[in-house]
Amino acid sequence: MNAATATILLSCPDTPGLVAKLANFIHSNGGNIIHADHHTDLSAGLFLSRIEWQLEGFNLPREIVAPAFAAIADPLNAYWELHFSDRVPRLSLWVTKQDHCLLDLLWRTRSGELNAEVPLIVSNHRDLEPIAAQYGIDFHHFPITADTKPEREAEELALLDRYDIDLAVLAKYMQVLSSDFVEKFPKILNIHHSFLPAFAGAKPYHRAYARGVKIVGATSHYVTADLDEGPIVEQDVVRVSHRDEVADLIRKGKDLERIVLARAVRAHLEHRVLVYGKRTVVFG
C-alpha cells in the first residue's frame, strides 16, 4: 500500500502569491508535495488548486491540519476540502434493471482498481438482487410511486446515514431524485446515456437515431435539483454510421456508459474534482 497522503482542494478569488502560500504551509511543516495542479478561471476571477503531500514526516497531527490550514484559507475567502488517502470511501450503488454499470463498478472495486467499499445497493426493483447476494452486499428494495416517493426517500436517506455512505452512484437508476433528497444528500454521481446537453431526459438513443447523429456519447455528472444539468465530471463519444440501428446505438452507448462512469467515480474518489457553480475542474 502506498504511504498515506493528504490532499487539499481549494477555490478562492484570484490574487498574487496563492501558490506560494499553499506550498509554504506544507513546506514549513515538514511536508513533501508529490502532486500540485492549479488553474485560474479568468472569466470568474477564481483560483482553483489541488495539492497533495506525504504525511510521513509532516509535523502536524491529522486533527490539527484542518484548523491550521483554516488560518490561511479563511482570510482568502476560500472554499476548501481536506482528505486523507488512507480513509477508504463508502459507496452506495443505485440501480433499476440494467446491470452493465453495476457489474463494472463492482469488478473495479473488488479488483482494487477503485479505492472504495460498496456495502450497499439500492434499487426500485428486485431484478438485480442476485448480483448483490453474489458479492455479499446488502440489497435494499424501495418500490416507488408518486404517492409513496416522499416516504421512500426519507427511508433511503436514513439508510445512507446508517451505512455511513460518502457517495451515492446512480448506476442506471431510472428514477428522478427529489430536490429535497439532493439538498439533504448532495454527493451523488449519475451516468446519463447522452453527450449532454444534447438529448437530455428519456430515450436519448432513440432521439439521436431519429436525428441522424454521427456520434453518440455518455456523460457522468453530479446530481442537482435540475434534471441532467448538474456539473459534468466526465464525457466521451463514439462514432456511429447510417448503418447503425437504435439497438447498435444502445450497444455502443452502454460500452461508453461503463467507462465514463468509472472514470468519474475514480476522479471523485481520488479527490480530483472541484465544483464551482455549474462547472467542474477535474485535475490530472
N, C-alpha and C positions, 0 to 999 in steps of 0.2 A: 504494500500500500504506500502511496506517495505521502510524503510528510505533509502535515496539516498546514493550511494556509488561511489567511483572512482576505476578504475582498470587500472593497467599498465601491458602491455605485453612487454617483453624485451628479446632481444638476443644480446650477445656480446662475444668476446673472453674470455675464462675462465681464471680467476685469483683469488687468495685467497681474501676472505673478501667481496665478492659481495653481499651475503645475508645480511650481517651486514650493508652495505652501503644503500641498499634499505630500510631495516627496520628502520634504523636511520633517513632517510629522513622523513618517516611518523611519527615516534615517536617524533622527535624533533619539529615537527609542530603540535603536539597535536592529531594526528590521532590514531585510534584504528583499527588494522589489524583484519579482520574477515576471510580471506582466503589467504593462501600463498602456492604456489606449485612451485617447482624448479626442473630442470633437467639439467644434464651435458651430452652432447654427446661427449664422449671421442675421438671418431674417427675424429670428426670435430673440436675438441677443442673449443666447444661452450657451453656457459651457457645460459639457457633459463628459463624464470620465468614469472609467473603470480601472481600478488599481488593485493589484493582488500582491501579497508579500508572504514570506515564510514566517511561521510563528516560532520556529526554533531560533532561539537567540533573541527574540523580541522581548524587551524589558517589561512591558505592561502585561499584567494578568488579563485574561479574557474579559472578566467582568468590569475591568477599568477602561477597556479600549473605547467603548461607546461614549461614556461621559467625557473622556479625554478628547476624543475627536469632535464631540459636540462643541467644545470650547472654540474650535477652529471653524466649524461649519455654520454655527448659528449666526455669527456676525456677517457671513456671506449670504444669508437668506437662502440657504441650500436645502434641497430635499436630498436625503441620503439613506442608504441601507448598508448594514454591516452583516456579512455572512462568514461562517466558518466551514471549511471544506469537509471536515470530518463529521459534521452533522448530516445524516442521511435524510433527505426529504421523504415525506409520505404522500403517495399519490392515491387518489380515488379515480377509477376509470368508469365513465358513464356510457352506456350502450343501449341500443334498442334491439335490432335483429341482425344487423350486419356485423361480421366478426373480423374483417380483414385488419382494421386498425387495432382492435383489441389484441388479437394474436400477435401482431407485430410488436406492440409495446411490451407485452408480457415476455416475448422472446428476448427483447433487448434488455429488459431489466434482469431477467434470470441469467443471461449470459454475462452480465456486468457491463454491458455497453452503456446503459443508463444507470447512473448512480442514484438509485431510488428504491424504496419499498412500495409494494402495492398490497395493502392489507384489505382493500375494499373495492368491490364492483357494484355499481348501482344501475338498475335498469327498470324501464317501464313495461318490459315483457320478460318472460321466463326462458326464452329461446336459448340464451347463451349461458344459462346457469350451469350446464355440464362442464363448460370450459373453466368456470370459476372453481368447481369441485376438482377438476383435473389438476389445477395449480394450487389447490389448498387455500383459496382466497374466499373470504366471506362475501356472500352474494345477498343483496337486499333488493327485493322486488317492490316497486311502488307504482301500481296501476293508476293512471291519472286521467281524470275527465275535467271538464271546465268547472264542474261543481266542487270537485274534491281537490283541485290544484292547490289552493292556499294551505289546506291541512296537510297534504302530502309534502309540500315544500318545507313546511315547518318541521316535519319529521325528518326530512333529508338534511336540513341544517343541523338539527340535533345530532344526527348520525355523524356528520363531518366533524363536529366538535368532539364527539365521543371517541372517534378514531384518530383524533389529532392530525387531521389532514392538512397538508400545506398547499396542495394544488389539485384542483379537480380538472380532469381532462375529458372533454366530450368527444369520445372516440366513436363518432357516428351515433350520437344521441339525438333522436329525432323529436325533441320537444323543445319549446322555447321557454327559457327560464324567465321568471318574472323580474321586473325591476327591483322589487323588494328583496328577492333572493340574491341578486347580483350585488346589491348595496351591502347586504349583510355578509356575503362571502365573495369578494371581488377577484380572488385568484383562480380564474377559470380560463382554460385554453380550449379553443374549438377548432375543428377541421371543417372547412367548407369546400364542397366539391365544385369550385369555380375559381377562376382568377379574378377575385374581387378587385374593383367594384362592379365588374361585369356579371350579369346573371345572378344577382343576389336572390335569396329566397328559395322556393321549392323548384325541383326538376330543372336544374341548370343545364344538364346534358341534353335534355330534350329541346330546350330553347336554343342551346348552342347549335344543335344539329339543324334546327329549323332556320337558323340564321346563316348557316353555311360557313361556320368558322373554320380557320385553318390551324388553330391551336386550341387546346383545352388546358385548363390549369387547376391547381388546388391552392388554397390559402389557409394558413393557420393564424388565428388572431385571438386576442383576449376578448372575453365576452363583456359587453356593456348592455345597458338598457335598450340601446338602439340595435335592432336586428342586423347582424352581419356588418356592422360598422365599427367594431372595436379595433384598437390599434393592431396593425398587422405585424407579425413576427417573422413569418417565412412564407414564400411562394415559389412555385415552379410551374413550368408548362411543358407540353409535349405536342409535336405536330400531328395533325390528322389530315386526311385527304377526302376527296369526294367519294372514294370507295368505302369509307367507313360509315357504318350504320350507327344508330344510337347505342346498341349493345357494345360496339367497338369503342365508342367514346367512354362509356361507363367502365369498360375493362381497363383502358389506358388511364382513366382518371383514378381508378382505385389504386393502381400502382403508385401514382403521384401522391395520393392522399396518405398512404403509409409513410412515404419518405418525408413529405413535408411536415406531417405531424411529429414524426420522430425528431426531425431537426429542430422544430420549435420547442419541443419538450426538453431536448438536450440543452438548448441555449438558455432556457429558463432555469434548469437545474444547475447549470454552471454559472448562473448569475451574470449573464452577458447581455440581458435585455433591460433597457432603461426606457420607460414610458414617459413621454411628455406631451400633454394634450392628446390629440388623436393619432400621434405618431410614435415611433419607437426608434431608438438606436440599438442595433444588435452588434456588439463589439466582437471582433475576431478573436 
